[in-house]
Every structure is written in C-alpha cells, then in structure tokens.
Amino acid sequence: MSYVSASAMAKAAKAGHYAVGQFNINNLESIRVIMAAAEEVRAPVMLGVSMGIARQLGGYKTIADTVRNVLEYDGVTVPVCLHADHSTYDAALEALRCGFSSVMFDGSRLEIEENLRLTRQLAALCHAQGVSLEVEVGPVAGKEDGGAAEGELADPVECAAMSALGVDLLAASIGNMHGAYPPDWKGLNFPLLHAVREAAGEVPLVLHGGSGIPEESICRAIELGVCKINVNSECREAFSEATRRFFLDGLDQKDSAHMQLITLRPGLEAVKAVCIEKMRLFGCAGKA
C-alpha cells in the first residue's frame, strides 16, 4: 500500500467537515498501534515524525521503510500519510528524499520574507514529487523538538501571502500550545481563526498542540475550517502512566522471562485508546 498525501486527506476532511488526526510516533512499536487504532475505527491517519525521533530511530529512511513494511505485514487498509513534523528546510529535503508523503517546513521563527522564500522553493520540490507541504505562520508556544517558543499569534496578512504560494496545509498560531496547557490558558482565539480561514482561502488549516484542548473547542475549531489536528503529548502521557502502573503493581515480576516483550504492552494499549478517542472526537472515524 502506498502512502497518501496529507493534501488528499485534508481536502476530503474539509469537504466532509471533520479533521484528520496526526499522531506522532515516539518509538517503533507506536507505529503499529496508531495504525491499528485507525484500522479499528476505519479512520484515515497521519503518522507524525519529529526531527528528534527521526534521529533516535535511525533516520527518515529507516522510518519510511519500517512503516511501509508494517503496512504490508499488518494488512493495513486505511489511508496512511507519513509526515515529517516541524522540519527545518534541510530536514524537509531529507524526508522528501526518503519517501515521506508529506513534509512540514516550520519557518515560523524566521522573518516572513525568508519563510516565504524557502517555502516557495520547497513547494516546487514537493509538488514535483506529489508530496504535500505544510507550513506554519506564527510560532506555536511551548516545547517542540528540544526547542521552546513563547508563542506569537499568526498574522492573517502573512497567512494570505503563504497560502498564495500554493501550499497544501497551513498551521497558524491561534493561542494553541505544544505540551501541557497552563491553568490560566486563555483558550483558542476563534475570531483570529475565522480571520485566518478567510485569509487562507481554500488551503486547509492545521491545529497544532491538540492535546488537552477542551472537546467543545476542538469541535468549534473544526467548524471554522481546521482539517488536521496534531496529538502527541496525551499519547506520551498515557504511555508513561500505564508503564508506571505496570511496574508499581509488580507485573514485571510475573513473567520475567519475557519481561522486555511485555513491558511496553500496557503503554501501547493506552496510546491506542487515546488515538481511538481522538479519531472519534475529530469526526474522522468511519471516513476510511
């Protein structure tokens, strides 16, 4: 089975008034459980790969080949997009070379002129290979791939300029954050989201930092044009908590001969449950 571009998924989501979930892989085993979740509820799915995880798991080619093999081995039939998340220009080129079906160039911390210049170059390269390109305007607050950003609300004028380049997806900072949301978080800026949607025209919108946003805000964001929502922190937290309970309950002592094989199982099952919950919330369950 071939990878599907994010553009194809997002256009279908836009037409159907739902959002596709991007779930970041954090180890090789998570590849299987994310796709198993999508298969169970018949949802299209995007596998997000950060630069840090790419380095940890042996590079973009290792991941692309592994996912392709798992697709065949597990008999996955739902649409799957392999997406390079928050890439630098060079990392985006590497993911493109290694067979990813979607890349994100995150030039949000650059001056807008430089962001536009590099995006224009990448758009031509990606589209020549049938690969979708996601870009970001306004750095999303929080930590991502070892770096931290204070967060800056997107400028609709800049969003319009970026969309005019023919990009496939636009991530705009509207008060969302990577990682945990603080107790005094002000929530998503829906008037800004409406303005960004108008500025972006037909370009589907992306909501980063989807972990921890209240369900009613998620639904409202989808109503206002968000077609892709990224989830990572909730999966990581669920994995950690389930694994912690496994050891606290002494379950590692019950089958010590196969301890390495069973240690990850509770955490992976917790990740799968989060993925299924989000797929149903986003409305993409049953769309594959």
WOGI-V115297 format. One record per backbone hydrogen bond with DSSP energy under -1.0 kcal/mol. CO is the residue of the C=O (numbers start at 1). NH is the residue of the N-H. E is the energy in kcal/mol with one decimal. If there is no record, write none. Layout:
CO/NH/E, CO/NH/E
This chain:
5/9/-1.5, 6/10/-3.0, 7/11/-2.4, 8/12/-1.8, 9/13/-2.3, 10/14/-2.7, 11/15/-2.2, 12/16/-2.0, 13/18/-2.0, 20/229/-2.3, 21/46/-2.0, 22/231/-3.1, 23/48/-1.6, 29/33/-1.4, 30/34/-2.2, 31/35/-1.7, 32/36/-2.3, 33/37/-2.2, 34/38/-2.0, 35/39/-2.5, 36/40/-2.3, 37/41/-1.8, 38/43/-2.3, 41/286/-2.0, 42/288/-2.2, 45/81/-2.3, 46/23/-2.6, 47/83/-2.8, 48/25/-2.5, 49/85/-2.2, 50/54/-2.2, 51/55/-2.1, 52/56/-2.1, 53/57/-2.5, 54/59/-3.9, 59/63/-1.8, 60/64/-2.9, 61/65/-2.7, 62/66/-2.2, 63/67/-2.9, 64/68/-2.0, 65/69/-2.1, 66/70/-2.6, 67/71/-2.6, 68/72/-1.5, 69/73/-3.0, 70/74/-2.9, 71/76/-2.0, 79/45/-2.1, 80/4/-2.8, 81/47/-3.1, 82/101/-1.1, 82/102/-1.5, 83/49/-2.2, 84/104/-2.3, 87/106/-2.6, 88/92/-2.5, 89/93/-1.9, 90/94/-2.0, 91/95/-2.6, 92/96/-2.3, 93/97/-2.3, 94/98/-1.8, 95/100/-2.2, 96/99/-1.1, 101/132/-1.8, 102/84/-2.0, 103/134/-2.7, 104/87/-2.0, 105/107/-1.0, 107/110/-1.8, 111/115/-2.5, 112/116/-2.7, 113/117/-2.1, 114/118/-2.5, 115/119/-2.1, 116/120/-2.4, 117/121/-1.6, 118/122/-2.5, 119/123/-2.8, 120/124/-1.5, 121/125/-1.8, 122/126/-3.2, 123/127/-2.5, 124/128/-1.4, 126/129/-1.4, 126/131/-2.6, 132/103/-2.3, 133/168/-1.9, 133/169/-1.6, 134/105/-2.6, 135/171/-3.3, 137/173/-1.9, 139/152/-1.8, 141/178/-3.2, 142/149/-1.8, 144/147/-1.7, 147/144/-2.5, 149/142/-2.3, 155/159/-2.2, 156/160/-2.3, 157/161/-1.9, 158/162/-2.4, 159/163/-2.6, 160/164/-1.8, 162/165/-1.4, 163/166/-1.8, 169/135/-1.8, 170/206/-2.4, 171/137/-2.5, 173/154/-2.8, 174/189/-3.0, 182/185/-1.9, 188/190/-1.2, 189/193/-2.1, 190/194/-2.5, 191/195/-1.9, 192/196/-2.9, 193/197/-2.6, 194/198/-2.0, 195/199/-2.2, 196/200/-2.7, 197/201/-1.1, 200/203/-1.7, 204/170/-2.3, 205/227/-2.8, 205/228/-1.1, 207/230/-2.5, 214/218/-2.0, 215/219/-2.5, 216/220/-1.8, 217/221/-2.4, 218/222/-2.1, 219/223/-2.0, 220/224/-1.6, 221/226/-2.3, 222/225/-1.7, 225/205/-1.3, 227/20/-2.7, 228/207/-2.8, 229/22/-2.8, 230/210/-2.1, 231/24/-1.6, 232/236/-2.3, 233/237/-2.9, 234/238/-2.2, 235/239/-2.3, 236/240/-2.4, 237/241/-2.5, 238/242/-2.3, 239/243/-2.2, 240/244/-2.6, 241/245/-2.3, 242/246/-1.7, 243/247/-1.7, 244/248/-2.6, 245/249/-2.4, 246/251/-2.0, 247/250/-1.5, 250/253/-1.5, 255/258/-1.5, 256/259/-1.3, 258/262/-1.8, 259/263/-1.9, 264/268/-2.5, 265/269/-2.4, 266/270/-1.9, 267/271/-2.0, 268/272/-2.4, 269/273/-1.9, 270/274/-1.9, 271/275/-2.4, 272/276/-2.4, 273/277/-2.3, 274/278/-2.4, 275/279/-2.6, 276/280/-2.0, 277/281/-2.0, 278/282/-3.1, 279/284/-1.3, 279/285/-1.4, 282/19/-2.1, 284/287/-1.9
